Amino acid sequence: MARLILVTGFAPFGGEHTNPSWEVAERLDGTEITDTTVKALRLPVNCGRAARLVSEAIEGLRPRAVLGLGQAGGRPALSVEKVAINVADGRASREVDGGVQGKPVVRGGPDAYFSRLPVAEILRTLKKRGIPVGLSLSAGVYVCNSVMYAALHTLRRRRDVPAGFIHLPYEAAQAVRHRAAASMSAEVMANGIEFALEVIARRL
């Protein structure tokens, strides 16, 4: 069986026609990185369904690594997430005060999981390559957090499989529509994620 890195992205939501997370994942689908093939998976913007689909994909494909991608409009850089918590709040765009109405991503699961990506090395590599990047200590409580938590929970007995999540800024055209100052081109985002995947693949 071919060595796979599973990369997930999301469908557009909130009236958007595109989602940079899926644009990047789709662009990298089939790419060969250090004898490992990227397999892209598009997820719905729904906490329960997305968590279930990523878990099923991990069980079915048995990837050697898992990297989730999501949109975080307003952020100026790629954000490498450190922690996923066992809370899912299905209200879109409510990351600031969301969570009060949240339910567990996995009933009876641990309160949180830490990323199993080589976070420090990814940050160093992207900075050296000139890609704006930073560390984020919270993946929020919406669907991105649900996918990160579900992936790590599914892999809880497979400690040799790196898994984690990176948030992407708005693509330039989105930023114009939202009157947001921060954005990044799809090409720069794709380059940054490819560099991150190279770091991950070297650890396999």
N, C-alpha and C positions, 0 to 999 in steps of 0.2 A: 504494500500500500504506500502511495506517495506521502511524503512528509508535508503536512499542511500547517499554515498559520491561518486561523480563522479571523477575519476582520469584519466587524459589523458596522453598519451605518443605518441611518433612519430615513424613512419617507418624509417628504415635506409636511409641515404642519403649520397651524396658525395662519392660514391663508397664503402661505408661501408656495411658490412653484418649484423651488429647489431646496435641497438641504445639503450643505457642504460635506456633511459626514458621509452621505451616500455617494456624492460626486467623487470624493477621494477614494472611498472603498471600491467603487465600481472601476475607477481609473486603474487601480492597482490589482484588480482581479486577474488572476492568471500569471502575475509577475513571479519570476524565479529569483529568490533571494537566498544565497548561500545554500543551494541544493534543497530549498524549501519553497513550496508553491503557495501563493496567497489565494485564499478562497473567500470571496466577499459574500456577505449575507445581508439583505435588506430587511429591516425590522419595522413593524408598525409603531406609531407613537401612542402606545397603550401599555401601561406598566405591566399588567398581568400577562397579556399576550406576548409582549416582547421578551419578558423573563422566561416564559415557557418555551418560546421558539429558540432562544439562545441555548437553553439547557438541552433541548432536543438535538440541536445541531452538534453540540459538544459530544453528546452520547453517541450520535450516529457517525460523525466524521472522525472522532478521536484525534483532534488536532494536536500538534506539538506545542502550540502557543495560541493565545486568544487575546486580541486587541479590539476593544470597543471604541467606536468614535461617535461623538455627538456634537450638536450645535450649542454653543453658549454665546449668543448674540450680545455684543457689548464688550466682551473681553478682547484685549488687544493682541493676545498671543496664544499659541497652543498651550493648553493647561493639562499637565500630567497629573492625574488624580491619585491621591495617596490612600483614601479611605472610602469604602462603601458601607452604608448603614442599613440595618434591617427595617427600613421605613419606606413606604411607597405612598405618595400623595398624588392622585390622578388628576389634579387640577393643573392644566398647562400654565406656564409662565408665572408660577407662584413659588419660586424657589426661596424668595426672601422670607416670607412668613408662612410657607407651606409646612406640612408635617403635623399640624395640629389634628387634622382629620385623617392622618395617615394610618395605613394598615401594614402589617409585616409583609415584606417581600416573600419570605419563607416562614410560615408559622412554626414557631419553636426553634428557629435558627439562631445562631449567635447574634449578638447586638451589632457586630461589625466585622468586616474583613479588610485587611491591608492589601494593597496592590502587591502582586508578585512579579511585577516587571522590574528590570534593572533601572529603577527610576533615576538614580544619580548619574549613571552612565548615559542615559538618554538625554538628560538635561545638558550634560557637558558636551555631548556630541552635537546636538542641535545648535547650541550656542556657538560652538566652533565653526559650524557651517553657516552661521549668520541667520538662523531661523529664530524669530521671536518665540520664546518659550518660558514657562514658569511652572512652579509647583503649586498645586491646589490641594488643600486639606479636606475638601468636602465635595463629593460628586452631587450634592443636593439631595432632594427627596423625590424627584420626578423620574421619568423613564430611564434616563441615563444611569442614575444610581441603581435602579432596579436591575438593569442589564449587567452592570458591573458586579453587583452583589450576587445575582443568580449564577453568573459564570464562575465566580470564585467558590460559591457553595457547591455547585456541580462538580468542581475540581478539588473539593476538600480532601479527597483521599488520593489525589494524583499530584503530589507535591513537586514533581519534576516539571510540571507544565506552567510556564509563566503566563500570567493573565492580569489584565488591568484595563484602564480606560484613559483616553485623551479627549478633551473637549477642544473644539475648533471655533475660531471667531466667525463672524459673518463674512460671507464672500462680498466683494466690493459692491456689486449691484444691490444686494440685500441691505447693506449699510446705508446706501442712498435712500432706499424706500423707507427705512426706519429712522432716518436722520441721525444715524449713529456715527460717531467719529472713528470708531475702531473697526477695522476690516483687514482682510488679507486675501490675496488672490488664490484661486483654486490651485494654481500651479505651485505656489510657495507652500501651501498646506500639504499638497501631495508629496512634494519633495521632503518636507519635514517628517511626514509619516513614513515615507520610504526609508529615511535615515534611521528612524526609531525601529523599524522592522529589521534593518540590518543589525542593529545592536542586539535586538532580541534573538535573531537567528544565530548569531555568533555564540550565544549561550546554550544552544540546544545540543 
